[in-house]
Structure formats: C-alpha cells, structure tokens
Amino acid sequence: MNWEAILEALLGSFSPTPSGSRLLDAAPTGIFRSPLFWTWIALLAVLIGLACCIIHIGLRSTPALLWLAFFVDVVALVFVRGALKWRYPI
C-alpha cells in the first residue's frame, strides 16, 4: 500500500512541484506535528462519515440534525484550512 499516495489524496496535493511532491516539501515546516493539521484531518474524517451516513439513510429522509452537522462541519473545515494556509504558507 502506497501511504504517500493516500496521504496526498487526503491533502489534495496532486500538483507536482520541481522538487517532487508538495507533500514532501511541507514536511520540514512542521505542519504534520501541528494540532491545527490534526484538527483539519479529524474534521475531514467526520465530514466523510456524515456524507456516508446521509447517503446510506437517503437524501430525502435524512434528519435535519445530520444536515446541520454536515454544514457546520464544512464551515469549520473551511476556517481551519484557512488558518493552516495562513500559518504554513506553502
């Protein structure tokens, strides 16, 4: 299993740079030890879980609380990603 490819898929860094991968360029910045990064990963996992739950239940019969949690998670994900981009401008 190619863990670097899986991690790149999670981070969305498919565009190569002259030195190789943007993911490998980010490692020296310390982003992978940041609590902000792990918060972003946790929010992303919750978003994927909620999306799977909503699809499994059915789009029309999903409780409003799940939709609310989904949209709150999306907003939190956007803010945390913005904070990561501000803190680690790669």
PDB file of N, CA, C and O in Angstrom:
ATOM      1  N   MET A   1       0.842  -1.173   0.000  1.00  0.00           N
ATOM      2  CA  MET A   1       0.000   0.000   0.000  1.00  0.00           C
ATOM      3  C   MET A   1       0.890   1.240   0.000  1.00  0.00           C
ATOM      4  O   MET A   1       1.825   1.343   0.795  1.00  0.00           O
ATOM      5  N   ASN A   2       0.600   2.158  -0.876  1.00  0.00           N
ATOM      6  CA  ASN A   2       1.404   3.360  -1.009  1.00  0.00           C
ATOM      7  C   ASN A   2       0.820   4.450  -0.106  1.00  0.00           C
ATOM      8  O   ASN A   2      -0.136   5.131  -0.478  1.00  0.00           O
ATOM      9  N   TRP A   3       1.405   4.604   1.085  1.00  0.00           N
ATOM     10  CA  TRP A   3       0.880   5.549   2.078  1.00  0.00           C
ATOM     11  C   TRP A   3       1.050   6.993   1.645  1.00  0.00           C
ATOM     12  O   TRP A   3       0.230   7.842   1.995  1.00  0.00           O
ATOM     13  N   GLU A   4       2.100   7.288   0.889  1.00  0.00           N
ATOM     14  CA  GLU A   4       2.299   8.662   0.427  1.00  0.00           C
ATOM     15  C   GLU A   4       1.181   9.075  -0.527  1.00  0.00           C
ATOM     16  O   GLU A   4       0.697  10.205  -0.461  1.00  0.00           O
ATOM     17  N   ALA A   5       0.771   8.175  -1.405  1.00  0.00           N
ATOM     18  CA  ALA A   5      -0.312   8.478  -2.337  1.00  0.00           C
ATOM     19  C   ALA A   5      -1.629   8.685  -1.598  1.00  0.00           C
ATOM     20  O   ALA A   5      -2.417   9.559  -1.958  1.00  0.00           O
ATOM     21  N   ILE A   6      -1.866   7.885  -0.569  1.00  0.00           N
ATOM     22  CA  ILE A   6      -3.100   8.042   0.214  1.00  0.00           C
ATOM     23  C   ILE A   6      -3.085   9.376   0.953  1.00  0.00           C
ATOM     24  O   ILE A   6      -4.094  10.080   0.991  1.00  0.00           O
ATOM     25  N   LEU A   7      -1.954   9.719   1.534  1.00  0.00           N
ATOM     26  CA  LEU A   7      -1.854  10.987   2.252  1.00  0.00           C
ATOM     27  C   LEU A   7      -1.981  12.165   1.294  1.00  0.00           C
ATOM     28  O   LEU A   7      -2.596  13.175   1.637  1.00  0.00           O
ATOM     29  N   GLU A   8      -1.411  12.050   0.104  1.00  0.00           N
ATOM     30  CA  GLU A   8      -1.564  13.106  -0.894  1.00  0.00           C
ATOM     31  C   GLU A   8      -3.011  13.261  -1.334  1.00  0.00           C
ATOM     32  O   GLU A   8      -3.474  14.376  -1.574  1.00  0.00           O
ATOM     33  N   ALA A   9      -3.720  12.154  -1.439  1.00  0.00           N
ATOM     34  CA  ALA A   9      -5.130  12.225  -1.808  1.00  0.00           C
ATOM     35  C   ALA A   9      -5.931  12.928  -0.725  1.00  0.00           C
ATOM     36  O   ALA A   9      -6.843  13.695  -1.032  1.00  0.00           O
ATOM     37  N   LEU A  10      -5.603  12.677   0.542  1.00  0.00           N
ATOM     38  CA  LEU A  10      -6.294  13.347   1.639  1.00  0.00           C
ATOM     39  C   LEU A  10      -5.990  14.834   1.668  1.00  0.00           C
ATOM     40  O   LEU A  10      -6.868  15.647   1.957  1.00  0.00           O
ATOM     41  N   LEU A  11      -4.769  15.186   1.373  1.00  0.00           N
ATOM     42  CA  LEU A  11      -4.373  16.595   1.429  1.00  0.00           C
ATOM     43  C   LEU A  11      -4.699  17.342   0.149  1.00  0.00           C
ATOM     44  O   LEU A  11      -4.696  18.573   0.132  1.00  0.00           O
ATOM     45  N   GLY A  12      -4.979  16.618  -0.914  1.00  0.00           N
ATOM     46  CA  GLY A  12      -5.320  17.282  -2.169  1.00  0.00           C
ATOM     47  C   GLY A  12      -4.133  17.906  -2.854  1.00  0.00           C
ATOM     48  O   GLY A  12      -4.281  18.922  -3.532  1.00  0.00           O
ATOM     49  N   SER A  13      -2.965  17.333  -2.700  1.00  0.00           N
ATOM     50  CA  SER A  13      -1.778  17.923  -3.324  1.00  0.00           C
ATOM     51  C   SER A  13      -1.302  17.036  -4.476  1.00  0.00           C
ATOM     52  O   SER A  13      -0.265  16.378  -4.386  1.00  0.00           O
ATOM     53  N   PHE A  14      -2.074  17.033  -5.545  1.00  0.00           N
ATOM     54  CA  PHE A  14      -1.699  16.239  -6.700  1.00  0.00           C
ATOM     55  C   PHE A  14      -0.790  17.001  -7.654  1.00  0.00           C
ATOM     56  O   PHE A  14      -0.135  16.393  -8.501  1.00  0.00           O
ATOM     57  N   SER A  15      -0.742  18.322  -7.528  1.00  0.00           N
ATOM     58  CA  SER A  15       0.076  19.087  -8.460  1.00  0.00           C
ATOM     59  C   SER A  15       1.560  18.993  -8.069  1.00  0.00           C
ATOM     60  O   SER A  15       1.940  19.375  -6.962  1.00  0.00           O
ATOM     61  N   PRO A  16       2.371  18.494  -8.964  1.00  0.00           N
ATOM     62  CA  PRO A  16       3.790  18.334  -8.635  1.00  0.00           C
ATOM     63  C   PRO A  16       4.537  19.662  -8.650  1.00  0.00           C
ATOM     64  O   PRO A  16       4.134  20.610  -9.325  1.00  0.00           O
ATOM     65  N   THR A  17       5.606  19.714  -7.914  1.00  0.00           N
ATOM     66  CA  THR A  17       6.490  20.869  -7.898  1.00  0.00           C
ATOM     67  C   THR A  17       7.827  20.438  -8.490  1.00  0.00           C
ATOM     68  O   THR A  17       8.040  19.245  -8.704  1.00  0.00           O
ATOM     69  N   PRO A  18       8.730  21.375  -8.758  1.00  0.00           N
ATOM     70  CA  PRO A  18      10.020  20.988  -9.321  1.00  0.00           C
ATOM     71  C   PRO A  18      10.796  20.001  -8.456  1.00  0.00           C
ATOM     72  O   PRO A  18      11.562  19.188  -8.975  1.00  0.00           O
ATOM     73  N   SER A  19      10.601  20.068  -7.137  1.00  0.00           N
ATOM     74  CA  SER A  19      11.350  19.164  -6.264  1.00  0.00           C
ATOM     75  C   SER A  19      10.623  17.844  -6.032  1.00  0.00           C
ATOM     76  O   SER A  19      11.137  16.987  -5.314  1.00  0.00           O
ATOM     77  N   GLY A  20       9.454  17.658  -6.614  1.00  0.00           N
ATOM     78  CA  GLY A  20       8.730  16.408  -6.440  1.00  0.00           C
ATOM     79  C   GLY A  20       7.314  16.645  -5.989  1.00  0.00           C
ATOM     80  O   GLY A  20       6.486  17.122  -6.766  1.00  0.00           O
ATOM     81  N   SER A  21       7.023  16.325  -4.766  1.00  0.00           N
ATOM     82  CA  SER A  21       5.673  16.408  -4.244  1.00  0.00           C
ATOM     83  C   SER A  21       5.538  17.583  -3.278  1.00  0.00           C
ATOM     84  O   SER A  21       6.460  17.887  -2.520  1.00  0.00           O
ATOM     85  N   ARG A  22       4.386  18.235  -3.315  1.00  0.00           N
ATOM     86  CA  ARG A  22       4.138  19.317  -2.356  1.00  0.00           C
ATOM     87  C   ARG A  22       4.066  18.767  -0.946  1.00  0.00           C
ATOM     88  O   ARG A  22       4.404  19.460   0.013  1.00  0.00           O
ATOM     89  N   LEU A  23       3.632  17.537  -0.818  1.00  0.00           N
ATOM     90  CA  LEU A  23       3.563  16.909   0.491  1.00  0.00           C
ATOM     91  C   LEU A  23       4.941  16.752   1.104  1.00  0.00           C
ATOM     92  O   LEU A  23       5.128  17.009   2.293  1.00  0.00           O
ATOM     93  N   LEU A  24       5.902  16.332   0.301  1.00  0.00           N
ATOM     94  CA  LEU A  24       7.267  16.190   0.809  1.00  0.00           C
ATOM     95  C   LEU A  24       7.892  17.546   1.108  1.00  0.00           C
ATOM     96  O   LEU A  24       8.728  17.658   2.005  1.00  0.00           O
ATOM     97  N   ASP A  25       7.494  18.583   0.361  1.00  0.00           N
ATOM     98  CA  ASP A  25       8.005  19.929   0.633  1.00  0.00           C
ATOM     99  C   ASP A  25       7.436  20.495   1.928  1.00  0.00           C
ATOM    100  O   ASP A  25       8.062  21.348   2.557  1.00  0.00           O
ATOM    101  N   ALA A  26       6.250  20.029   2.335  1.00  0.00           N
ATOM    102  CA  ALA A  26       5.611  20.548   3.542  1.00  0.00           C
ATOM    103  C   ALA A  26       6.186  19.955   4.818  1.00  0.00           C
ATOM    104  O   ALA A  26       6.043  20.549   5.886  1.00  0.00           O
ATOM    105  N   ALA A  27       6.824  18.817   4.734  1.00  0.00           N
ATOM    106  CA  ALA A  27       7.318  18.131   5.924  1.00  0.00           C
ATOM    107  C   ALA A  27       8.281  18.971   6.768  1.00  0.00           C
ATOM    108  O   ALA A  27       8.138  18.981   7.990  1.00  0.00           O
ATOM    109  N   PRO A  28       9.255  19.676   6.181  1.00  0.00           N
ATOM    110  CA  PRO A  28      10.177  20.451   7.026  1.00  0.00           C
ATOM    111  C   PRO A  28       9.527  21.622   7.765  1.00  0.00           C
ATOM    112  O   PRO A  28      10.113  22.137   8.717  1.00  0.00           O
ATOM    113  N   THR A  29       8.335  22.055   7.354  1.00  0.00           N
ATOM    114  CA  THR A  29       7.690  23.186   8.022  1.00  0.00           C
ATOM    115  C   THR A  29       7.126  22.821   9.380  1.00  0.00           C
ATOM    116  O   THR A  29       6.853  23.704  10.193  1.00  0.00           O
ATOM    117  N   GLY A  30       6.944  21.523   9.642  1.00  0.00           N
ATOM    118  CA  GLY A  30       6.368  21.089  10.906  1.00  0.00           C
ATOM    119  C   GLY A  30       4.863  21.024  10.893  1.00  0.00           C
ATOM    120  O   GLY A  30       4.242  20.910  11.949  1.00  0.00           O
ATOM    121  N   ILE A  31       4.261  21.094   9.721  1.00  0.00           N
ATOM    122  CA  ILE A  31       2.803  21.092   9.623  1.00  0.00           C
ATOM    123  C   ILE A  31       2.206  19.790  10.134  1.00  0.00           C
ATOM    124  O   ILE A  31       1.091  19.794  10.656  1.00  0.00           O
ATOM    125  N   PHE A  32       2.920  18.673   9.996  1.00  0.00           N
ATOM    126  CA  PHE A  32       2.372  17.380  10.384  1.00  0.00           C
ATOM    127  C   PHE A  32       2.375  17.179  11.897  1.00  0.00           C
ATOM    128  O   PHE A  32       1.739  16.247  12.389  1.00  0.00           O
ATOM    129  N   ARG A  33       3.073  18.027  12.641  1.00  0.00           N
ATOM    130  CA  ARG A  33       3.048  17.957  14.105  1.00  0.00           C
ATOM    131  C   ARG A  33       2.085  18.978  14.698  1.00  0.00           C
ATOM    132  O   ARG A  33       1.904  19.025  15.915  1.00  0.00           O
ATOM    133  N   SER A  34       1.478  19.780  13.863  1.00  0.00           N
ATOM    134  CA  SER A  34       0.606  20.847  14.319  1.00  0.00           C
ATOM    135  C   SER A  34      -0.766  20.314  14.750  1.00  0.00           C
ATOM    136  O   SER A  34      -1.360  19.503  14.039  1.00  0.00           O
ATOM    137  N   PRO A  35      -1.275  20.758  15.901  1.00  0.00           N
ATOM    138  CA  PRO A  35      -2.628  20.378  16.303  1.00  0.00           C
ATOM    139  C   PRO A  35      -3.682  20.889  15.320  1.00  0.00           C
ATOM    140  O   PRO A  35      -4.749  20.290  15.186  1.00  0.00           O
ATOM    141  N   LEU A  36      -3.388  21.983  14.640  1.00  0.00           N
ATOM    142  CA  LEU A  36      -4.299  22.518  13.634  1.00  0.00           C
ATOM    143  C   LEU A  36      -4.453  21.541  12.471  1.00  0.00           C
ATOM    144  O   LEU A  36      -5.553  21.353  11.950  1.00  0.00           O
ATOM    145  N   PHE A  37      -3.346  20.923  12.070  1.00  0.00           N
ATOM    146  CA  PHE A  37      -3.375  19.940  10.991  1.00  0.00           C
ATOM    147  C   PHE A  37      -4.209  18.726  11.393  1.00  0.00           C
ATOM    148  O   PHE A  37      -5.011  18.235  10.600  1.00  0.00           O
ATOM    149  N   TRP A  38      -4.026  18.248  12.604  1.00  0.00           N
ATOM    150  CA  TRP A  38      -4.766  17.072  13.059  1.00  0.00           C
ATOM    151  C   TRP A  38      -6.234  17.400  13.282  1.00  0.00           C
ATOM    152  O   TRP A  38      -7.088  16.528  13.127  1.00  0.00           O
ATOM    153  N   THR A  39      -6.543  18.641  13.644  1.00  0.00           N
ATOM    154  CA  THR A  39      -7.936  19.063  13.732  1.00  0.00           C
ATOM    155  C   THR A  39      -8.575  19.041  12.353  1.00  0.00           C
ATOM    156  O   THR A  39      -9.717  18.609  12.197  1.00  0.00           O
ATOM    157  N   TRP A  40      -7.834  19.508  11.353  1.00  0.00           N
ATOM    158  CA  TRP A  40      -8.336  19.503   9.988  1.00  0.00           C
ATOM    159  C   TRP A  40      -8.583  18.069   9.505  1.00  0.00           C
ATOM    160  O   TRP A  40      -9.593  17.796   8.857  1.00  0.00           O
ATOM    161  N   ILE A  41      -7.662  17.155   9.822  1.00  0.00           N
ATOM    162  CA  ILE A  41      -7.826  15.759   9.435  1.00  0.00           C
ATOM    163  C   ILE A  41      -9.045  15.152  10.133  1.00  0.00           C
ATOM    164  O   ILE A  41      -9.799  14.405   9.508  1.00  0.00           O
ATOM    165  N   ALA A  42      -9.251  15.458  11.412  1.00  0.00           N
ATOM    166  CA  ALA A  42     -10.405  14.937  12.149  1.00  0.00           C
ATOM    167  C   ALA A  42     -11.715  15.481  11.570  1.00  0.00           C
ATOM    168  O   ALA A  42     -12.686  14.739  11.422  1.00  0.00           O
ATOM    169  N   LEU A  43     -11.738  16.776  11.245  1.00  0.00           N
ATOM    170  CA  LEU A  43     -12.934  17.355  10.636  1.00  0.00           C
ATOM    171  C   LEU A  43     -13.213  16.732   9.275  1.00  0.00           C
ATOM    172  O   LEU A  43     -14.370  16.515   8.915  1.00  0.00           O
ATOM    173  N   LEU A  44     -12.172  16.448   8.528  1.00  0.00           N
ATOM    174  CA  LEU A  44     -12.338  15.803   7.229  1.00  0.00           C
ATOM    175  C   LEU A  44     -12.895  14.391   7.386  1.00  0.00           C
ATOM    176  O   LEU A  44     -13.747  13.969   6.604  1.00  0.00           O
ATOM    177  N   ALA A  45     -12.421  13.666   8.386  1.00  0.00           N
ATOM    178  CA  ALA A  45     -12.937  12.315   8.641  1.00  0.00           C
ATOM    179  C   ALA A  45     -14.405  12.364   9.060  1.00  0.00           C
ATOM    180  O   ALA A  45     -15.200  11.527   8.630  1.00  0.00           O
ATOM    181  N   VAL A  46     -14.766  13.331   9.890  1.00  0.00           N
ATOM    182  CA  VAL A  46     -16.166  13.483  10.308  1.00  0.00           C
ATOM    183  C   VAL A  46     -17.033  13.841   9.108  1.00  0.00           C
ATOM    184  O   VAL A  46     -18.153  13.346   8.987  1.00  0.00           O
ATOM    185  N   LEU A  47     -16.530  14.692   8.222  1.00  0.00           N
ATOM    186  CA  LEU A  47     -17.276  15.075   7.026  1.00  0.00           C
ATOM    187  C   LEU A  47     -17.530  13.868   6.130  1.00  0.00           C
ATOM    188  O   LEU A  47     -18.636  13.697   5.619  1.00  0.00           O
ATOM    189  N   ILE A  48     -16.524  13.041   5.938  1.00  0.00           N
ATOM    190  CA  ILE A  48     -16.692  11.836   5.122  1.00  0.00           C
ATOM    191  C   ILE A  48     -17.691  10.878   5.787  1.00  0.00           C
ATOM    192  O   ILE A  48     -18.529  10.283   5.109  1.00  0.00           O
ATOM    193  N   GLY A  49     -17.597  10.734   7.101  1.00  0.00           N
ATOM    194  CA  GLY A  49     -18.534   9.884   7.824  1.00  0.00           C
ATOM    195  C   GLY A  49     -19.969  10.383   7.733  1.00  0.00           C
ATOM    196  O   GLY A  49     -20.893   9.596   7.528  1.00  0.00           O
ATOM    197  N   LEU A  50     -20.153  11.687   7.886  1.00  0.00           N
ATOM    198  CA  LEU A  50     -21.500  12.253   7.774  1.00  0.00           C
ATOM    199  C   LEU A  50     -22.057  12.093   6.369  1.00  0.00           C
ATOM    200  O   LEU A  50     -23.240  11.796   6.199  1.00  0.00           O
ATOM    201  N   ALA A  51     -21.211  12.289   5.358  1.00  0.00           N
ATOM    202  CA  ALA A  51     -21.660  12.131   3.976  1.00  0.00           C
ATOM    203  C   ALA A  51     -22.085  10.692   3.710  1.00  0.00           C
ATOM    204  O   ALA A  51     -23.102  10.453   3.059  1.00  0.00           O
ATOM    205  N   CYS A  52     -21.314   9.738   4.208  1.00  0.00           N
ATOM    206  CA  CYS A  52     -21.686   8.325   4.043  1.00  0.00           C
ATOM    207  C   CYS A  52     -22.979   8.013   4.773  1.00  0.00           C
ATOM    208  O   CYS A  52     -23.807   7.256   4.267  1.00  0.00           O
ATOM    209  N   CYS A  53     -23.164   8.580   5.946  1.00  0.00           N
ATOM    210  CA  CYS A  53     -24.376   8.376   6.731  1.00  0.00           C
ATOM    211  C   CYS A  53     -25.595   8.951   5.996  1.00  0.00           C
ATOM    212  O   CYS A  53     -26.641   8.309   5.913  1.00  0.00           O
ATOM    213  N   ILE A  54     -25.444  10.142   5.477  1.00  0.00           N
ATOM    214  CA  ILE A  54     -26.545  10.791   4.766  1.00  0.00           C
ATOM    215  C   ILE A  54     -26.905  10.014   3.509  1.00  0.00           C
ATOM    216  O   ILE A  54     -28.084   9.859   3.191  1.00  0.00           O
ATOM    217  N   ILE A  55     -25.905   9.529   2.796  1.00  0.00           N
ATOM    218  CA  ILE A  55     -26.178   8.744   1.591  1.00  0.00           C
ATOM    219  C   ILE A  55     -26.834   7.411   1.957  1.00  0.00           C
ATOM    220  O   ILE A  55     -27.740   6.958   1.257  1.00  0.00           O
ATOM    221  N   HIS A  56     -26.392   6.787   3.030  1.00  0.00           N
ATOM    222  CA  HIS A  56     -26.953   5.499   3.447  1.00  0.00           C
ATOM    223  C   HIS A  56     -28.420   5.637   3.869  1.00  0.00           C
ATOM    224  O   HIS A  56     -29.254   4.801   3.523  1.00  0.00           O
ATOM    225  N   ILE A  57     -28.721   6.689   4.612  1.00  0.00           N
ATOM    226  CA  ILE A  57     -30.100   6.902   5.070  1.00  0.00           C
ATOM    227  C   ILE A  57     -30.992   7.290   3.898  1.00  0.00           C
ATOM    228  O   ILE A  57     -32.140   6.853   3.818  1.00  0.00           O
ATOM    229  N   GLY A  58     -30.481   8.092   3.011  1.00  0.00           N
ATOM    230  CA  GLY A  58     -31.275   8.599   1.893  1.00  0.00           C
ATOM    231  C   GLY A  58     -31.350  10.106   1.990  1.00  0.00           C
ATOM    232  O   GLY A  58     -31.532  10.658   3.075  1.00  0.00           O
ATOM    233  N   LEU A  59     -31.212  10.765   0.865  1.00  0.00           N
ATOM    234  CA  LEU A  59     -31.148  12.225   0.874  1.00  0.00           C
ATOM    235  C   LEU A  59     -32.437  12.870   1.363  1.00  0.00           C
ATOM    236  O   LEU A  59     -32.392  13.880   2.065  1.00  0.00           O
ATOM    237  N   ARG A  60     -33.574  12.306   1.007  1.00  0.00           N
ATOM    238  CA  ARG A  60     -34.851  12.925   1.379  1.00  0.00           C
ATOM    239  C   ARG A  60     -35.303  12.592   2.794  1.00  0.00           C
ATOM    240  O   ARG A  60     -36.041  13.370   3.399  1.00  0.00           O
ATOM    241  N   SER A  61     -34.877  11.457   3.333  1.00  0.00           N
ATOM    242  CA  SER A  61     -35.350  11.065   4.661  1.00  0.00           C
ATOM    243  C   SER A  61     -34.313  11.303   5.763  1.00  0.00           C
ATOM    244  O   SER A  61     -34.483  10.825   6.885  1.00  0.00           O
ATOM    245  N   THR A  62     -33.244  12.034   5.451  1.00  0.00           N
ATOM    246  CA  THR A  62     -32.203  12.317   6.432  1.00  0.00           C
ATOM    247  C   THR A  62     -32.712  13.342   7.450  1.00  0.00           C
ATOM    248  O   THR A  62     -33.299  14.350   7.057  1.00  0.00           O
ATOM    249  N   PRO A  63     -32.500  13.104   8.749  1.00  0.00           N
ATOM    250  CA  PRO A  63     -32.918  14.087   9.761  1.00  0.00           C
ATOM    251  C   PRO A  63     -32.182  15.421   9.586  1.00  0.00           C
ATOM    252  O   PRO A  63     -31.039  15.468   9.129  1.00  0.00           O
ATOM    253  N   ALA A  64     -32.857  16.473   9.955  1.00  0.00           N
ATOM    254  CA  ALA A  64     -32.292  17.818   9.802  1.00  0.00           C
ATOM    255  C   ALA A  64     -31.032  17.996  10.632  1.00  0.00           C
ATOM    256  O   ALA A  64     -30.157  18.784  10.273  1.00  0.00           O
ATOM    257  N   LEU A  65     -30.933  17.269  11.740  1.00  0.00           N
ATOM    258  CA  LEU A  65     -29.754  17.393  12.606  1.00  0.00           C
ATOM    259  C   LEU A  65     -28.487  16.921  11.881  1.00  0.00           C
ATOM    260  O   LEU A  65     -27.415  17.498  12.067  1.00  0.00           O
ATOM    261  N   LEU A  66     -28.607  15.887  11.065  1.00  0.00           N
ATOM    262  CA  LEU A  66     -27.441  15.424  10.299  1.00  0.00           C
ATOM    263  C   LEU A  66     -27.026  16.458   9.256  1.00  0.00           C
ATOM    264  O   LEU A  66     -25.837  16.704   9.054  1.00  0.00           O
ATOM    265  N   TRP A  67     -28.013  17.061   8.594  1.00  0.00           N
ATOM    266  CA  TRP A  67     -27.687  18.109   7.614  1.00  0.00           C
ATOM    267  C   TRP A  67     -27.023  19.301   8.308  1.00  0.00           C
ATOM    268  O   TRP A  67     -26.061  19.871   7.793  1.00  0.00           O
ATOM    269  N   LEU A  68     -27.540  19.665   9.468  1.00  0.00           N
ATOM    270  CA  LEU A  68     -26.953  20.778  10.221  1.00  0.00           C
ATOM    271  C   LEU A  68     -25.516  20.458  10.621  1.00  0.00           C
ATOM    272  O   LEU A  68     -24.628  21.299  10.482  1.00  0.00           O
ATOM    273  N   ALA A  69     -25.288  19.250  11.115  1.00  0.00           N
ATOM    274  CA  ALA A  69     -23.930  18.841  11.486  1.00  0.00           C
ATOM    275  C   ALA A  69     -23.014  18.843  10.272  1.00  0.00           C
ATOM    276  O   ALA A  69     -21.848  19.224  10.372  1.00  0.00           O
ATOM    277  N   PHE A  70     -23.536  18.422   9.133  1.00  0.00           N
ATOM    278  CA  PHE A  70     -22.750  18.401   7.901  1.00  0.00           C
ATOM    279  C   PHE A  70     -22.302  19.817   7.514  1.00  0.00           C
ATOM    280  O   PHE A  70     -21.127  20.042   7.225  1.00  0.00           O
ATOM    281  N   PHE A  71     -23.232  20.757   7.511  1.00  0.00           N
ATOM    282  CA  PHE A  71     -22.887  22.118   7.106  1.00  0.00           C
ATOM    283  C   PHE A  71     -22.014  22.835   8.138  1.00  0.00           C
ATOM    284  O   PHE A  71     -21.155  23.635   7.766  1.00  0.00           O
ATOM    285  N   VAL A  72     -22.220  22.562   9.414  1.00  0.00           N
ATOM    286  CA  VAL A  72     -21.344  23.133  10.451  1.00  0.00           C
ATOM    287  C   VAL A  72     -19.928  22.597  10.285  1.00  0.00           C
ATOM    288  O   VAL A  72     -18.953  23.331  10.446  1.00  0.00           O
ATOM    289  N   ASP A  73     -19.824  21.310   9.962  1.00  0.00           N
ATOM    290  CA  ASP A  73     -18.505  20.703   9.738  1.00  0.00           C
ATOM    291  C   ASP A  73     -17.820  21.313   8.515  1.00  0.00           C
ATOM    292  O   ASP A  73     -16.612  21.546   8.539  1.00  0.00           O
ATOM    293  N   VAL A  74     -18.565  21.569   7.463  1.00  0.00           N
ATOM    294  CA  VAL A  74     -17.989  22.196   6.262  1.00  0.00           C
ATOM    295  C   VAL A  74     -17.467  23.592   6.587  1.00  0.00           C
ATOM    296  O   VAL A  74     -16.376  23.961   6.153  1.00  0.00           O
ATOM    297  N   VAL A  75     -18.231  24.362   7.339  1.00  0.00           N
ATOM    298  CA  VAL A  75     -17.794  25.719   7.704  1.00  0.00           C
ATOM    299  C   VAL A  75     -16.553  25.661   8.586  1.00  0.00           C
ATOM    300  O   VAL A  75     -15.610  26.426   8.383  1.00  0.00           O
ATOM    301  N   ALA A  76     -16.548  24.762   9.561  1.00  0.00           N
ATOM    302  CA  ALA A  76     -15.372  24.618  10.428  1.00  0.00           C
ATOM    303  C   ALA A  76     -14.159  24.168   9.627  1.00  0.00           C
ATOM    304  O   ALA A  76     -13.043  24.620   9.884  1.00  0.00           O
ATOM    305  N   LEU A  77     -14.368  23.283   8.658  1.00  0.00           N
ATOM    306  CA  LEU A  77     -13.277  22.816   7.809  1.00  0.00           C
ATOM    307  C   LEU A  77     -12.676  23.963   6.995  1.00  0.00           C
ATOM    308  O   LEU A  77     -11.458  24.046   6.837  1.00  0.00           O
ATOM    309  N   VAL A  78     -13.521  24.834   6.488  1.00  0.00           N
ATOM    310  CA  VAL A  78     -13.037  25.987   5.715  1.00  0.00           C
ATOM    311  C   VAL A  78     -12.214  26.919   6.603  1.00  0.00           C
ATOM    312  O   VAL A  78     -11.158  27.397   6.187  1.00  0.00           O
ATOM    313  N   PHE A  79     -12.685  27.179   7.815  1.00  0.00           N
ATOM    314  CA  PHE A  79     -11.943  28.067   8.708  1.00  0.00           C
ATOM    315  C   PHE A  79     -10.607  27.467   9.147  1.00  0.00           C
ATOM    316  O   PHE A  79      -9.598  28.171   9.195  1.00  0.00           O
ATOM    317  N   VAL A  80     -10.596  26.184   9.465  1.00  0.00           N
ATOM    318  CA  VAL A  80      -9.347  25.540   9.888  1.00  0.00           C
ATOM    319  C   VAL A  80      -8.369  25.479   8.724  1.00  0.00           C
ATOM    320  O   VAL A  80      -7.169  25.674   8.914  1.00  0.00           O
ATOM    321  N   ARG A  81      -8.869  25.211   7.521  1.00  0.00           N
ATOM    322  CA  ARG A  81      -7.979  25.182   6.347  1.00  0.00           C
ATOM    323  C   ARG A  81      -7.395  26.567   6.084  1.00  0.00           C
ATOM    324  O   ARG A  81      -6.224  26.691   5.724  1.00  0.00           O
ATOM    325  N   GLY A  82      -8.204  27.603   6.260  1.00  0.00           N
ATOM    326  CA  GLY A  82      -7.694  28.967   6.111  1.00  0.00           C
ATOM    327  C   GLY A  82      -6.623  29.289   7.138  1.00  0.00           C
ATOM    328  O   GLY A  82      -5.627  29.938   6.820  1.00  0.00           O
ATOM    329  N   ALA A  83      -6.827  28.836   8.372  1.00  0.00           N
ATOM    330  CA  ALA A  83      -5.826  29.048   9.420  1.00  0.00           C
ATOM    331  C   ALA A  83      -4.542  28.291   9.108  1.00  0.00           C
ATOM    332  O   ALA A  83      -3.445  28.787   9.367  1.00  0.00           O
ATOM    333  N   LEU A  84      -4.679  27.094   8.554  1.00  0.00           N
ATOM    334  CA  LEU A  84      -3.484  26.332   8.158  1.00  0.00           C
ATOM    335  C   LEU A  84      -2.728  27.032   7.040  1.00  0.00           C
ATOM    336  O   LEU A  84      -1.499  27.106   7.064  1.00  0.00           O
ATOM    337  N   LYS A  85      -3.464  27.546   6.062  1.00  0.00           N
ATOM    338  CA  LYS A  85      -2.809  28.260   4.947  1.00  0.00           C
ATOM    339  C   LYS A  85      -2.123  29.536   5.454  1.00  0.00           C
ATOM    340  O   LYS A  85      -1.072  29.922   4.943  1.00  0.00           O
ATOM    341  N   TRP A  86      -2.720  30.188   6.460  1.00  0.00           N
ATOM    342  CA  TRP A  86      -2.118  31.401   6.993  1.00  0.00           C
ATOM    343  C   TRP A  86      -0.861  31.056   7.801  1.00  0.00           C
ATOM    344  O   TRP A  86       0.151  31.751   7.717  1.00  0.00           O
ATOM    345  N   ARG A  87      -0.941  29.972   8.585  1.00  0.00           N
ATOM    346  CA  ARG A  87       0.173  29.606   9.455  1.00  0.00           C
ATOM    347  C   ARG A  87       1.328  28.959   8.687  1.00  0.00           C
ATOM    348  O   ARG A  87       2.499  29.188   8.991  1.00  0.00           O
ATOM    349  N   TYR A  88       0.980  28.156   7.699  1.00  0.00           N
ATOM    350  CA  TYR A  88       2.001  27.441   6.911  1.00  0.00           C
ATOM    351  C   TYR A  88       1.804  27.754   5.427  1.00  0.00           C
ATOM    352  O   TYR A  88       1.244  26.936   4.697  1.00  0.00           O
ATOM    353  N   PRO A  89       2.252  28.914   4.977  1.00  0.00           N
ATOM    354  CA  PRO A  89       2.070  29.266   3.553  1.00  0.00           C
ATOM    355  C   PRO A  89       3.054  28.497   2.663  1.00  0.00           C
ATOM    356  O   PRO A  89       4.185  28.933   2.448  1.00  0.00           O
ATOM    357  N   ILE A  90       2.618  27.382   2.168  1.00  0.00           N
ATOM    358  CA  ILE A  90       3.483  26.514   1.346  1.00  0.00           C
ATOM    359  C   ILE A  90       3.196  26.790  -0.114  1.00  0.00           C
ATOM    360  O   ILE A  90       3.805  26.176  -0.989  1.00  0.00           O
TER     361      ILE A  90
END
